């Protein structure tokens, strides 16, 4: 369920909430000029640099060297034999960044709710 929401970008990240008129702006709370979309959160936000490094290291141990949104959300680029392992590594990243509970809400809640 969580990965399906993430794949569809149905999250409590500001970019999605802004499209639903539930957030005043689409921007990352730490980098106010960058929309807080799934790609920014999972791949670029330097607020989560140490989590990004740990995830990259664990994925490279599985010979997954392409780090992009489709790979992390197992929509493409991952051999079927590694797909469940890929998800098992992406979900801890979401937990460590405190985003997994937010992605689990059925309709999404704004930040701070």
N, C-alpha and C positions, 0 to 999 in steps of 0.2 A: 504494500500500500504506500509506504513512504517513498520508495523509488518511483512508483507510478506518478505520484504527485510531483516529485522532483523532475521527472522526465517531461511532464506537462507544464512545468514551472508554476504549479499551483502550490505556492509556499507562503510563508509569512515574511518573505523578503520584501523590502520596500518597493521594488519595481512592480511586483505583482499586486501588492496592496494598493499602490497608487492607481493602477489600471482599474481597480474595483472601487476607487474613490474612498478607500479606507486609510490612506496615508496622504499627508499633505504634499509629499514629494517622493520621487523614486530613488533617492540617493542613499548610498551606503552611510551608516551612522558615523563611520570613522573617516571616510574620504568623500566629503560632501559634493564633489564634482563628478563622481562616478556612480551610475545607477547600480543599486544593489540587486543585481540579477543573479541567477544561478551560476552562470559562468564566472562572474566576478567573485562570488562567494567561494566556489569550489576551487578555482584556479589562480586567482589574481590577488585577492585582498591580502595585503601584507600584515594585517592584524592577525592572520592565522598562518603566518609564515612557518612556524615550527611544526604545525599540524600538516602543512603542505609537504614539507621536507620528509616527515615520517611516512606519509602516505606514498610519496614517490619512491622512497626506499623500499617499502614493502611491496609495491607493485613491480618494481624492477627485479625483485627476487623471484617473481613469477614470470619474468621475461616480458612484462607489459611495459613498454618504453614510451608509448604514445600517451601523453597526458592531456586529454581533451575531454570536453563534456560528454560526448557519446561514449567514450571509453569508460569514464567514471560511472556513468549511469547504465552501462552495459546495453547500449542500444546498437553499437557497431564496434568493429575493430578488436573485439576480444574473442579468442577462440572459445568455442562452447565449453571445453573442459576447464577453462579458467573463469567462467562467468560468475559462478557462485562465490569463488574466492575473491574476485574483484569486488563484489557486493559486500562481502564480509569485511573487506578493508575500507570501503567507502563509508559504511555505516558507523564504524568507530570514529572516523573523522567528523561526521555529523554530530555524534554524541559529544566528542571533546570540544567542539566549537559551540555547544549548547543549542544547536539547530535541530537535532533530531526530534525533541519533544515538540518544537514549533511546527515541523513538517507533519507531525502526526495528528494535529487537530483536524477534524472533519471538514471544517469550512475555513480554517485559517484565522488567526487572531492577530491584530496589530501588535507591534513591538510594545512592550511595557504593559500588556493586558494581563 
